[in-house]
Amino acid sequence: MNEVNRRDFLKTAAIAGSGLIFAPNVLKAQSKNANSKLNIALIGFGAQGKVLFQSIMKLPNLNFRAVCDLRPQMRKYVRLVVKKEWKQDVAEYDDYREMIAKEKDLDGVFIATPDFWHSPMTCDCLEAGINVYCEKMMSNTKEGARKMVKTMQKTGKLLQIGHQRKSNPRYQYVHDVLLNQRSLCGTLTNANGQWNRAVTLDITCAPSVTLPEDVLKKWGYKDMHQFLNWRWYKGLGCGPISDLGAHQIDIFAWFFGGRPKSVLAGGGVDFYPNKDWYDNVMCIFEYETYQKRNARAFYQVLTTTAAGGYYEQFMGTEGTIKMSENPGLTKIYKENSVPDEKWKKLIDEGVLEMGAAPAAPATVQDARESKPPAEYAMPKSISFTKPIHMLHIENFLGAIRGENKLTCDAEHAFEAEAAVFKAVEAIEAKKMLYFEESDFVA
């Protein structure tokens, strides 16, 4: 392969959302006419349900058949938008079981409800012969997540979990090309990541849209406050370490190419005394990488500051890759010990581009301080304008049509989420915990 064709290959492969170079070993795609319209429904129209809905409404060849939510004003909003934009009638339900019973020809259901409902809703849909896209966490319990995997395997239906980075071309490019093909970082030695958010107030609503007490209790909520702020309560969600950290801890295992061996974690309810779950968590995971070496990854989630944003950073003997869904936070650095000619060749081949130059020469404050590394960037051809969740949704719909395979089926997602469950256990145990093979097996 000459250098021009090689460059074109790398760029084309990086953009492709599926295929041999990117696709993990996942479930076989379904057989559905690629040109036929898919019948879909949405369960849950809260914050994440709205994100999914906005992407779905930009996609072709779909029949939006039904929406299910406890709040009538939410159902009405979806119905009116679909009627206006797509000229389609949407059936409204406040009980997902009734929806499954009446909507007999659904091809796919999107589930964006509180975590503790993910497992029963998903399993019921799969049993009814419907493919499911379910948001992470898979469940608020490991047992619930296991049941989802087993039901997927038993029914043979597709179950995509909402770790949307797995369908992101920039993340795929780093994993497949920069790390596995080019070993850009040299020997991977460690990683770190974080997701920090500023102080937020509790979610509230007007009395006119408050749900009746009997309805709330029927569906597992103590009151309307708990219904709106479920992420913070035990028995409903798993707190910020799952809500945010699950995405990034998933990336640690993906890029390192191995499961974690141990975890040491600490956290506390230090700022929001009226909440159940830890408002800050710090973890240290140990991995055996695909290079057959040990590496550690530090992760933190803070809910009292937005400083630093959210990212995952992988460091090695020859370079560092800082990744984020926010392209502005994505940076690539070359260690000064690596000859410039080596990375210049990567630029010539279209694998990398030069990054921003330092604004001014750095002033060395200490003789032991290392010189700042040179900054590089991914090729502009890897950029995209679609919303980040749309790519993952397209992957799910494409699998239903038989066009591709899932990038994050439940079996693989379970392995990543097992690390989150163990981190919570480590906080409670106040000591390092070690993973067993059984922790990753559904």
C-alpha positions as CSV (number, residue, x, y, z in Angstrom):
1,M,0.0,0.0,0.0
2,N,1.6,3.3,-1.0
3,E,1.6,6.3,1.4
4,V,-1.2,8.2,-0.3
5,N,-3.5,5.2,-0.2
6,R,-2.5,4.5,3.3
7,R,-3.4,8.0,4.4
8,D,-6.8,7.7,2.7
9,F,-7.3,4.4,4.3
10,L,-6.7,5.7,7.8
11,K,-9.0,8.7,7.3
12,T,-11.8,6.5,5.8
13,A,-11.4,3.9,8.5
14,A,-11.6,6.5,11.2
15,I,-14.8,7.9,10.0
16,A,-16.5,4.6,9.6
17,G,-18.7,3.8,12.6
18,S,-18.5,0.0,12.1
19,G,-16.7,-2.7,10.2
20,L,-13.7,-4.9,11.1
21,I,-11.4,-2.2,12.2
22,F,-13.7,-0.7,14.8
23,A,-16.4,-3.2,15.7
24,P,-15.9,-5.1,18.9
25,N,-16.9,-8.7,19.1
26,V,-20.7,-8.1,19.5
27,L,-24.0,-9.7,18.7
28,K,-25.0,-10.6,15.2
29,A,-27.0,-7.8,13.5
30,Q,-30.7,-8.4,12.8
31,S,-32.1,-8.8,9.4
32,K,-34.4,-5.9,8.4
33,N,-34.9,-4.3,5.1
34,A,-32.5,-1.3,5.0
35,N,-35.0,0.9,3.3
36,S,-38.0,0.0,5.5
37,K,-39.2,2.3,8.2
38,L,-38.6,1.1,11.8
39,N,-41.4,1.3,14.4
40,I,-40.0,2.8,17.6
41,A,-41.1,4.0,21.0
42,L,-39.7,5.9,23.9
43,I,-40.0,5.1,27.6
44,G,-39.1,8.0,29.8
45,F,-39.0,11.6,28.8
46,G,-36.8,13.2,31.5
47,A,-33.5,14.9,30.9
48,Q,-31.8,12.0,29.1
49,G,-35.0,11.1,27.3
50,K,-35.1,14.5,25.8
51,V,-31.5,14.2,24.6
52,L,-32.3,10.9,22.8
53,F,-35.6,12.3,21.4
54,Q,-33.8,15.3,19.9
55,S,-31.4,13.0,18.0
56,I,-34.1,10.6,17.0
57,M,-36.2,13.4,15.4
58,K,-33.3,14.2,13.0
59,L,-33.2,10.6,11.6
60,P,-35.0,9.2,8.6
61,N,-37.1,6.1,8.0
62,L,-38.7,5.9,11.4
63,N,-42.3,5.6,12.6
64,F,-42.6,7.1,16.1
65,R,-45.4,4.9,17.4
66,A,-45.6,5.5,21.2
67,V,-44.3,7.4,24.2
68,C,-44.5,6.3,27.8
69,D,-44.1,8.6,30.8
70,L,-45.9,9.1,34.1
71,R,-46.3,12.8,33.4
72,P,-49.1,13.6,30.9
73,Q,-47.5,17.0,29.9
74,M,-44.3,15.1,28.8
75,R,-46.3,12.6,26.7
76,K,-48.3,15.5,25.1
77,Y,-45.1,17.3,24.2
78,V,-43.7,14.3,22.4
79,R,-47.0,13.7,20.6
80,L,-47.3,17.3,19.4
81,V,-43.7,17.5,18.2
82,V,-43.9,14.2,16.2
83,K,-47.3,15.3,14.8
84,K,-45.9,18.6,13.6
85,E,-42.5,17.4,12.3
86,W,-43.3,14.0,11.0
87,K,-47.1,14.1,10.5
88,Q,-47.4,10.9,12.6
89,D,-49.8,10.0,15.4
90,V,-48.1,8.9,18.6
91,A,-49.9,6.8,21.2
92,E,-49.5,7.9,24.8
93,Y,-49.1,5.5,27.8
94,D,-48.4,5.9,31.5
95,D,-47.6,2.2,31.9
96,Y,-45.0,0.6,29.8
97,R,-46.6,-2.9,30.2
98,E,-49.7,-1.6,28.5
99,M,-47.6,-0.1,25.7
100,I,-45.9,-3.5,25.1
101,A,-49.2,-5.3,25.1
102,K,-50.9,-3.0,22.6
103,E,-48.0,-1.9,20.3
104,K,-47.4,-5.3,18.7
105,D,-45.0,-4.4,15.8
106,L,-42.3,-2.3,17.5
107,D,-38.8,-2.8,16.1
108,G,-37.0,-0.9,18.8
109,V,-37.7,0.8,22.2
110,F,-35.5,3.5,23.8
111,I,-35.4,3.4,27.6
112,A,-34.4,6.5,29.5
113,T,-36.0,6.0,32.9
114,P,-34.4,6.0,36.4
115,D,-31.8,3.2,36.8
116,F,-33.9,1.0,39.0
117,W,-36.5,0.6,36.2
118,H,-33.9,-0.3,33.5
119,S,-33.8,-4.0,34.2
120,P,-37.5,-4.8,34.4
121,M,-38.4,-2.6,31.5
122,T,-35.6,-3.9,29.3
123,C,-36.3,-7.5,30.1
124,D,-40.0,-7.2,29.5
125,C,-39.4,-5.5,26.1
126,L,-36.9,-8.2,25.1
127,E,-39.2,-10.9,26.1
128,A,-41.9,-9.3,23.9
129,G,-39.5,-9.5,20.9
130,I,-38.5,-5.9,20.8
131,N,-34.9,-4.6,20.4
132,V,-33.8,-2.2,23.1
133,Y,-31.6,0.8,23.5
134,C,-31.2,1.3,27.2
135,E,-29.3,4.1,28.9
136,K,-26.6,3.4,31.4
137,M,-26.2,2.4,34.1
138,M,-27.8,-0.9,33.0
139,S,-29.3,-1.2,36.5
140,N,-28.8,0.1,40.0
141,T,-27.8,-3.4,41.0
142,K,-25.4,-5.9,39.6
143,E,-28.2,-8.6,39.7
144,G,-30.5,-6.4,37.6
145,A,-27.7,-5.9,35.0
146,R,-27.0,-9.6,34.9
147,K,-30.6,-10.3,34.2
148,M,-30.6,-8.0,31.3
149,V,-27.6,-9.8,29.7
150,K,-29.2,-13.2,30.3
151,T,-32.5,-12.0,28.8
152,M,-30.7,-10.6,25.7
153,Q,-28.9,-13.9,25.2
154,K,-32.1,-15.9,25.7
155,T,-34.3,-13.9,23.3
156,G,-31.6,-13.2,20.7
157,K,-32.8,-9.6,20.5
158,L,-30.5,-6.6,20.4
159,L,-29.7,-4.7,23.5
160,Q,-27.6,-1.5,23.1
161,I,-26.4,0.2,26.3
162,G,-25.9,4.0,26.2
163,H,-22.1,4.2,26.5
164,Q,-22.1,6.5,23.4
165,R,-18.4,7.0,23.2
166,K,-18.1,3.5,21.7
167,S,-19.8,4.9,18.6
168,N,-17.8,8.1,18.5
169,P,-15.3,8.2,15.5
170,R,-12.7,10.1,17.4
171,Y,-12.6,7.6,20.3
172,Q,-12.6,4.7,17.8
173,Y,-9.7,6.4,15.9
174,V,-7.6,6.7,19.1
175,H,-8.3,3.1,20.1
176,D,-7.9,1.4,16.7
177,V,-5.3,3.6,15.0
178,L,-3.3,5.7,17.4
179,L,-3.0,3.1,20.2
180,N,-3.3,-0.4,18.6
181,Q,-1.9,0.2,15.1
182,R,0.7,3.0,15.8
183,S,1.4,2.6,19.6
184,L,1.6,6.4,19.7
185,C,2.0,6.5,23.4
186,G,4.7,3.9,23.5
187,T,4.3,1.8,26.6
188,L,1.1,2.8,28.4
189,T,1.9,3.5,32.0
190,N,-1.1,5.2,33.5
191,A,-4.3,7.1,32.9
192,N,-6.5,9.5,34.7
193,G,-10.0,11.0,34.1
194,Q,-12.5,13.2,35.7
195,W,-16.0,14.6,35.4
196,N,-16.5,17.7,37.5
197,R,-19.8,19.6,37.8
198,A,-20.6,22.8,39.6
199,V,-22.9,23.0,42.6
200,T,-26.5,22.5,41.6
201,L,-29.9,23.0,43.2
202,D,-32.4,20.3,43.6
203,I,-34.8,19.9,40.7
204,T,-38.3,21.1,41.5
205,C,-41.6,21.5,39.6
206,A,-44.8,23.5,39.8
207,P,-47.6,22.1,42.0
208,S,-49.8,21.8,38.9
209,V,-47.6,19.1,37.4
210,T,-47.0,17.2,40.7
211,L,-47.9,13.5,40.4
212,P,-50.5,12.0,42.8
213,E,-49.0,10.3,45.9
214,D,-50.5,6.9,45.0
215,V,-49.0,7.1,41.5
216,L,-45.5,7.9,42.9
217,K,-45.7,5.0,45.4
218,K,-46.9,2.6,42.8
219,W,-43.8,3.2,40.7
220,G,-41.3,3.2,43.7
221,Y,-41.0,6.8,44.7
222,K,-41.4,8.2,48.2
223,D,-42.5,11.7,46.9
224,M,-42.2,14.1,44.0
225,H,-38.8,15.4,45.2
226,Q,-37.4,11.8,45.0
227,F,-39.0,11.3,41.6
228,L,-37.2,14.4,40.2
229,N,-33.9,13.8,42.0
230,W,-33.7,10.0,41.8
231,R,-30.0,9.9,40.9
232,W,-29.1,10.8,44.4
233,Y,-31.1,8.1,46.2
234,K,-30.2,4.6,47.1
235,G,-32.5,2.0,45.6
236,L,-33.2,4.3,42.6
237,G,-29.7,5.2,41.2
238,C,-26.1,4.8,42.1
239,G,-25.0,8.4,42.5
240,P,-22.5,10.4,40.4
241,I,-19.9,7.6,40.2
242,S,-22.3,5.7,38.0
243,D,-24.2,8.6,36.5
244,L,-21.0,10.2,35.2
245,G,-18.1,7.8,36.0
246,A,-19.5,4.8,34.2
247,H,-18.8,6.4,30.8
248,Q,-15.2,7.1,31.6
249,I,-14.3,4.0,33.5
250,D,-15.6,2.1,30.5
251,I,-13.0,3.9,28.4
252,F,-10.2,2.9,30.7
253,A,-10.9,-0.8,30.1
254,W,-11.4,-0.2,26.4
255,F,-8.2,1.6,25.7
256,F,-6.1,-0.4,28.1
257,G,-7.5,-3.6,26.5
258,G,-8.1,-5.4,29.8
259,R,-10.3,-5.7,32.8
260,P,-9.3,-4.0,36.1
261,K,-7.6,-6.2,38.7
262,S,-8.2,-4.1,41.8
263,V,-9.7,-0.8,43.0
264,L,-9.1,1.5,45.9
265,A,-11.8,4.2,46.4
266,G,-12.9,6.9,48.7
267,G,-15.9,9.2,48.8
268,G,-18.4,10.9,51.0
269,V,-21.6,12.8,51.5
270,D,-19.7,15.9,52.3
271,F,-21.6,18.8,50.6
272,Y,-25.2,17.6,50.1
273,P,-26.2,16.3,53.6
274,N,-29.8,15.5,52.4
275,K,-28.6,13.1,49.7
276,D,-27.9,9.3,50.0
277,W,-25.1,9.0,47.5
278,Y,-21.5,10.3,47.7
279,D,-21.2,13.7,46.2
280,N,-17.5,13.1,45.5
281,V,-15.6,9.9,44.7
282,M,-11.9,9.3,43.9
283,C,-10.7,5.9,42.6
284,I,-7.5,4.1,41.7
285,F,-7.9,1.1,39.4
286,E,-5.1,-1.3,38.4
287,Y,-5.1,-2.9,35.0
288,E,-3.1,-5.3,32.9
289,T,-2.9,-3.7,29.5
290,Y,-2.9,-5.2,26.1
291,Q,0.8,-4.7,26.2
292,K,1.0,-7.2,29.1
293,R,2.1,-4.6,31.6
294,N,0.5,-3.1,34.7
295,A,-1.0,0.4,34.6
296,R,-3.0,2.4,37.0
297,A,-5.9,4.7,36.4
298,F,-7.1,7.5,38.7
299,Y,-10.6,8.7,38.4
300,Q,-12.6,11.4,40.2
301,V,-16.1,12.8,40.1
302,L,-16.8,16.0,41.9
303,T,-20.1,17.8,42.1
304,T,-19.0,21.1,43.7
305,T,-16.8,22.5,41.0
306,A,-16.8,22.6,37.2
307,A,-13.0,23.2,37.0
308,G,-11.2,21.0,34.6
309,G,-14.3,19.7,32.8
310,Y,-14.5,16.1,31.8
311,Y,-11.9,14.0,30.0
312,E,-9.9,10.7,30.0
313,Q,-6.1,10.9,29.6
314,F,-3.7,8.1,28.7
315,M,0.0,8.5,29.3
316,G,2.9,6.5,28.1
317,T,6.7,6.6,27.5
318,E,6.4,8.3,24.1
319,G,3.2,10.3,24.3
320,T,0.0,11.3,26.0
321,I,-3.6,11.4,24.6
322,K,-6.2,13.4,26.4
323,M,-9.7,12.5,25.2
324,S,-13.1,14.1,25.7
325,E,-16.4,14.2,23.9
326,N,-15.7,18.0,23.9
327,P,-13.2,18.3,20.9
328,G,-11.8,21.4,22.5
329,L,-10.4,19.4,25.4
330,T,-8.8,16.7,23.2
331,K,-5.0,17.1,23.0
332,I,-2.1,14.8,22.0
333,Y,1.4,15.3,23.3
334,K,4.8,13.9,22.2
335,E,7.4,13.2,24.8
336,N,10.6,15.2,24.2
337,S,12.7,12.0,24.0
338,V,10.9,10.9,20.8
339,P,12.6,12.2,17.7
340,D,10.6,14.9,15.9
341,E,11.1,13.0,12.6
342,K,9.1,10.0,13.9
343,W,5.9,12.1,14.5
344,K,6.6,14.2,11.4
345,K,6.2,11.0,9.4
346,L,2.8,10.5,11.0
347,I,1.8,14.0,9.9
348,D,2.9,13.3,6.4
349,E,0.8,10.2,6.4
350,G,-2.3,12.0,7.7
351,V,-2.4,10.2,11.0
352,L,-1.8,13.4,13.0
353,E,-1.8,17.1,12.6
354,M,0.3,19.8,14.4
355,G,-1.4,21.2,17.4
356,A,-1.4,24.7,18.9
357,A,2.0,26.3,19.5
358,P,2.8,27.6,23.0
359,A,1.9,31.2,23.5
360,A,5.3,32.0,24.9
361,P,8.4,30.0,26.0
362,A,7.8,28.3,29.3
363,T,9.8,29.5,32.2
364,V,11.5,26.7,34.1
365,Q,11.0,27.2,37.8
366,D,13.0,24.2,39.0
367,A,16.0,22.4,37.5
368,R,14.1,19.1,37.9
369,E,11.1,20.3,35.9
370,S,10.6,18.6,32.5
371,K,10.3,20.6,29.4
372,P,6.7,20.9,28.2
373,P,5.9,18.4,25.4
374,A,5.0,19.4,21.9
375,E,1.2,19.4,21.1
376,Y,-0.4,17.6,18.2
377,A,-4.0,17.0,17.1
378,M,-6.1,14.4,15.4
379,P,-6.8,14.8,11.7
380,K,-9.7,17.2,10.9
381,S,-11.3,14.4,8.9
382,I,-12.2,12.7,12.2
383,S,-14.5,15.6,13.2
384,F,-18.2,15.4,12.9
385,T,-21.2,17.7,13.4
386,K,-23.9,15.3,14.6
387,P,-24.9,15.2,18.2
388,I,-22.8,12.7,20.2
389,H,-25.7,10.5,21.1
390,M,-27.0,10.4,17.5
391,L,-24.1,8.2,16.4
392,H,-24.9,5.6,19.0
393,I,-28.6,5.7,18.1
394,E,-27.7,5.3,14.4
395,N,-25.5,2.3,15.3
396,F,-28.5,0.7,17.1
397,L,-30.9,1.3,14.3
398,G,-28.4,0.1,11.7
399,A,-28.0,-3.2,13.6
400,I,-31.8,-3.7,13.5
401,R,-31.6,-3.2,9.8
402,G,-28.7,-5.6,9.4
403,E,-26.3,-2.9,8.3
404,N,-23.8,-3.2,11.2
405,K,-23.1,-4.6,14.6
406,L,-23.7,-3.0,17.9
407,T,-20.8,-1.1,19.4
408,C,-21.9,-1.6,23.0
409,D,-24.1,-4.6,23.6
410,A,-25.2,-5.5,27.1
411,E,-22.6,-8.3,27.6
412,H,-19.7,-5.9,27.0
413,A,-21.3,-3.1,28.9
414,F,-21.7,-5.3,31.9
415,E,-18.0,-5.8,32.1
416,A,-17.4,-2.1,32.3
417,E,-20.2,-1.4,34.8
418,A,-19.0,-4.2,37.0
419,A,-16.0,-1.9,37.8
420,V,-18.4,0.8,38.9
421,F,-20.2,-1.5,41.3
422,K,-16.9,-2.7,42.8
423,A,-15.8,0.9,43.3
424,V,-18.9,1.6,45.3
425,E,-18.1,-1.5,47.4
426,A,-14.5,-0.3,47.9
427,I,-15.8,3.0,49.3
428,E,-18.0,1.2,51.7
429,A,-15.3,-1.3,52.7
430,K,-12.7,1.5,53.1
431,K,-10.0,-0.7,51.6
432,M,-8.7,-2.0,48.3
433,L,-10.8,-4.7,46.7
434,Y,-9.7,-7.2,44.1
435,F,-11.7,-8.4,41.1
436,E,-12.6,-12.0,40.5
437,E,-13.4,-13.5,37.1
438,S,-17.0,-13.9,38.3
439,D,-17.4,-10.2,38.7
440,F,-17.4,-9.7,34.9
441,V,-19.5,-12.7,34.0
442,A,-23.3,-12.3,33.7
